[in-house]
Amino acid sequence: MSGKEPVHPRELSFEEGVFLVKLARKAVEEFLKKGIKIKPPENTPSRLLRPGMTFTTIEVFHDYHRRSLRGCIGYLQPITSLVQSVIDTAIQAAIEDPRFPPMELNELPLVTFEVSVLSVPKLLRVENRWDLLKHVIVGKHGLVIERRIHKGTLLPQVPVEYGWDSETFLAETCIKAGLSPDCWLNDKTRIYVYEARLWREKEPLGEVEERDMVRELEELWGRKQHSR
C-alpha cells in the first residue's frame, strides 16, 4: 500500500459508493453462507484499490424513519485498500461487534447496510480549548478523541441523528473514549476531525442512496421546532 495516496471521500463518484454498499452485503452473505471471505471483484473501479478507511454499519430496518443498530466496525487509518476495507469491516460488523451476538443468515433480509468512507483524521490545534466549538462542524465532521490509553470515535451521522450541537458532540465522544464528558477542555486531550461520505440501502436489499447530513440535520431541527 506504500506510495499510494489514501482516497479522500470527495473523490468518489456516486456509483462507486453504490458499488461499496452492494459489496458489503455480498461479503457478509458469502461469509454467513459459506464461511469464506470474498476477494475484491474483478470489476472493482481502480480508485477503490488505493488505501482508504471505511466503517460499515448494519441496522435492523423498522421503517424509513426508524432503524436500530445491529453492528458497526471500521478503520481510522488506511491500513488496506478501500475495497478490502469494506469487505473486512462488513464481516466484522456482522460477527465481531462485541455489543451484539454474531449475525445469522436469516437476518440478512431484515437489515440495511451503510458504508462510510472517511478522510484521514486531522489533529485540531487551538490556543483556547473553547475554540474547538468553532472547528467541530455537526453534519460535516466525525470526531476522534484520544488521551493516553483512551481513544474513541463517533461518525458524522451520530450527532445528526441525535440532534446534538458541537459541545454535546465533543462531550459524547469523550464518553465513548471512556473519559469524562469535559475531557475535551483538557489540553492533554487530542481532538481529531475527519470528513466522510455515506451510502446506504433505503431498505433491506433496496436502492442505495447517498446521505446528506446537512439536510438531515435541518429536517430534524425543523421537526423539533414544529413539535413545540
C-alpha positions as CSV (number, residue, x, y, z in Angstrom):
1,M,0.0,0.0,0.0
2,S,3.0,2.3,0.3
3,G,3.4,5.1,-2.2
4,K,-0.4,5.5,-2.9
5,E,-2.3,8.4,-1.6
6,P,-5.3,7.5,0.6
7,V,-8.7,8.0,-1.1
8,H,-10.5,11.2,0.1
9,P,-14.3,10.7,0.2
10,R,-14.7,13.7,-2.0
11,E,-13.0,11.8,-4.9
12,L,-15.6,9.1,-5.1
13,S,-18.5,9.0,-7.6
14,F,-22.0,8.2,-6.5
15,E,-21.7,4.9,-8.5
16,E,-18.6,3.9,-6.5
17,G,-20.4,4.4,-3.3
18,V,-23.3,2.2,-4.5
19,F,-20.7,-0.4,-5.5
20,L,-19.2,-0.4,-2.0
21,V,-22.6,-0.9,-0.3
22,K,-23.5,-3.8,-2.5
23,L,-20.1,-5.3,-1.9
24,A,-20.6,-5.0,1.9
25,R,-23.8,-7.0,1.7
26,K,-22.3,-9.6,-0.7
27,A,-19.3,-10.0,1.7
28,V,-21.5,-10.8,4.7
29,E,-23.8,-13.0,2.7
30,E,-21.0,-15.2,1.4
31,F,-19.3,-15.4,4.8
32,L,-22.6,-16.4,6.5
33,K,-23.4,-18.9,3.8
34,K,-20.0,-20.5,3.1
35,G,-17.6,-19.2,5.8
36,I,-15.4,-17.5,3.2
37,K,-14.1,-14.0,2.8
38,I,-14.6,-12.9,-0.8
39,K,-11.9,-11.2,-2.8
40,P,-12.3,-7.8,-4.4
41,P,-14.3,-8.3,-7.6
42,E,-12.6,-8.1,-11.0
43,N,-14.8,-5.1,-11.9
44,T,-13.6,-3.0,-8.9
45,P,-13.0,0.6,-10.0
46,S,-9.3,1.3,-9.9
47,R,-9.7,4.2,-7.4
48,L,-11.1,1.8,-4.8
49,L,-7.8,-0.2,-5.0
50,R,-6.0,2.7,-3.3
51,P,-5.7,2.9,0.5
52,G,-8.8,4.0,2.3
53,M,-10.7,4.0,5.5
54,T,-14.3,2.8,6.0
55,F,-16.9,2.0,8.6
56,T,-19.6,-0.5,7.8
57,T,-22.9,-0.1,9.8
58,I,-25.6,-2.7,9.8
59,E,-29.0,-1.7,11.1
60,V,-32.3,-3.5,11.7
61,F,-34.8,-1.9,9.4
62,H,-38.1,-1.0,11.1
63,D,-39.4,1.7,8.7
64,Y,-38.0,4.6,6.7
65,H,-37.6,6.7,9.8
66,R,-36.5,4.1,12.3
67,R,-33.6,1.7,12.3
68,S,-31.7,0.1,15.2
69,L,-28.0,-0.7,15.3
70,R,-27.0,-4.3,14.6
71,G,-23.3,-3.8,14.2
72,C,-20.7,-1.2,13.3
73,I,-16.9,-1.5,12.9
74,G,-14.3,0.4,10.9
75,Y,-10.8,1.6,10.5
76,L,-9.4,5.1,11.3
77,Q,-6.2,4.5,9.4
78,P,-5.6,3.5,5.7
79,I,-4.2,0.1,6.5
80,T,-5.5,-1.6,3.4
81,S,-7.2,-0.8,0.1
82,L,-10.6,0.9,0.2
83,V,-12.3,-2.1,-1.3
84,Q,-10.7,-4.5,1.0
85,S,-11.6,-2.3,4.0
86,V,-15.3,-2.6,3.1
87,I,-15.1,-6.4,2.8
88,D,-13.3,-6.6,6.2
89,T,-15.4,-4.1,8.1
90,A,-18.7,-5.5,6.8
91,I,-17.8,-9.0,8.0
92,Q,-16.5,-7.7,11.3
93,A,-19.6,-5.6,11.9
94,A,-21.7,-8.7,11.3
95,I,-19.9,-11.1,13.6
96,E,-17.4,-9.3,15.7
97,D,-19.1,-6.3,17.2
98,P,-18.9,-7.1,21.0
99,R,-22.2,-5.4,21.6
100,F,-24.2,-7.9,19.7
101,P,-24.2,-11.7,19.1
102,P,-22.9,-12.8,15.6
103,M,-25.4,-12.3,12.8
104,E,-27.2,-15.3,11.3
105,L,-28.1,-15.8,7.7
106,N,-31.8,-15.4,8.3
107,E,-31.3,-11.8,9.5
108,L,-30.0,-10.6,6.1
109,P,-33.4,-9.7,4.7
110,L,-34.2,-7.7,7.8
111,V,-31.2,-5.3,7.8
112,T,-29.7,-2.5,5.8
113,F,-26.0,-1.9,5.1
114,E,-24.3,1.5,5.2
115,V,-20.8,2.3,4.2
116,S,-19.0,5.4,5.5
117,V,-15.8,6.4,3.6
118,L,-13.5,8.5,5.8
119,S,-10.8,11.1,5.2
120,V,-7.5,10.8,7.3
121,P,-8.2,12.3,10.7
122,K,-6.7,15.8,11.3
123,L,-5.5,17.0,14.6
124,L,-7.1,20.2,15.8
125,R,-4.7,22.8,17.4
126,V,-6.2,25.7,19.3
127,E,-4.9,28.2,21.8
128,N,-8.2,28.3,23.7
129,R,-9.9,25.0,24.1
130,W,-13.3,26.6,23.8
131,D,-12.4,27.5,20.2
132,L,-12.8,23.8,19.4
133,L,-16.5,24.5,19.2
134,K,-15.9,26.6,16.1
135,H,-13.9,23.9,14.4
136,V,-16.2,20.9,15.0
137,I,-19.0,21.2,12.5
138,V,-22.0,18.9,13.0
139,G,-23.1,17.5,9.7
140,K,-19.6,17.6,8.3
141,H,-17.2,16.1,10.8
142,G,-16.6,12.9,12.6
143,L,-14.6,13.0,15.8
144,V,-11.7,11.1,17.4
145,I,-10.7,11.8,21.0
146,E,-7.5,10.4,22.4
147,R,-5.8,10.7,25.8
148,R,-3.2,8.2,26.9
149,I,-4.7,4.7,26.5
150,H,-8.2,6.0,25.9
151,K,-9.5,6.5,22.4
152,G,-13.0,6.8,20.9
153,T,-14.7,8.0,17.7
154,L,-18.2,8.9,16.7
155,L,-19.1,9.1,13.0
156,P,-20.6,12.2,11.4
157,Q,-24.1,10.8,11.3
158,V,-24.3,10.3,15.1
159,P,-24.7,13.9,16.1
160,V,-27.1,14.5,13.2
161,E,-29.3,11.6,14.2
162,Y,-29.5,12.8,17.8
163,G,-29.6,16.5,17.0
164,W,-26.6,17.4,19.1
165,D,-24.7,20.7,18.9
166,S,-20.8,20.8,18.8
167,E,-20.4,20.8,22.5
168,T,-22.6,17.8,23.1
169,F,-20.8,16.0,20.2
170,L,-17.5,16.6,21.9
171,A,-18.8,15.5,25.3
172,E,-20.4,12.3,23.9
173,T,-17.1,11.4,22.1
174,C,-15.2,11.9,25.3
175,I,-17.6,9.4,27.0
176,K,-17.2,7.0,24.0
177,A,-13.5,7.1,24.7
178,G,-14.0,6.2,28.4
179,L,-13.3,9.7,29.6
180,S,-15.2,12.4,31.5
181,P,-17.6,14.5,29.3
182,D,-15.5,17.6,29.7
183,C,-12.2,15.9,28.7
184,W,-12.1,18.0,25.5
185,L,-11.3,21.1,27.6
186,N,-8.0,19.5,28.8
187,D,-5.1,20.4,26.6
188,K,-3.6,16.9,27.1
189,T,-6.6,15.5,25.2
190,R,-6.0,15.2,21.4
191,I,-9.0,16.0,19.2
192,Y,-9.1,14.9,15.6
193,V,-11.8,15.6,12.9
194,Y,-12.4,13.8,9.7
195,E,-14.9,14.1,6.9
196,A,-17.0,11.3,5.5
197,R,-19.5,10.4,2.8
198,L,-22.2,7.8,3.5
199,W,-24.1,5.5,1.2
200,R,-26.8,3.1,2.5
201,E,-29.7,0.9,1.4
202,K,-33.0,2.7,1.6
203,E,-34.5,-0.6,2.8
204,P,-33.2,-4.2,3.0
205,L,-31.9,-5.3,-0.4
206,G,-33.2,-2.0,-1.8
207,E,-31.9,1.0,-3.7
208,V,-28.8,2.7,-2.5
209,E,-28.7,6.4,-1.6
210,E,-26.1,8.9,-0.5
211,R,-27.0,10.5,2.8
212,D,-27.0,14.3,3.0
213,M,-26.1,15.0,6.6
214,V,-26.7,18.8,6.5
215,R,-30.2,18.2,5.0
216,E,-31.0,15.6,7.6
217,L,-29.9,17.9,10.4
218,E,-32.1,20.7,9.0
219,E,-35.1,18.4,8.8
220,L,-34.5,17.1,12.4
221,W,-34.4,20.7,13.8
222,G,-37.5,21.5,11.7
223,R,-39.4,18.7,13.2
224,K,-38.4,19.7,16.7
225,Q,-39.5,23.3,16.1
226,H,-42.8,22.1,14.7
227,S,-43.5,19.8,17.7
228,R,-43.1,22.7,20.2
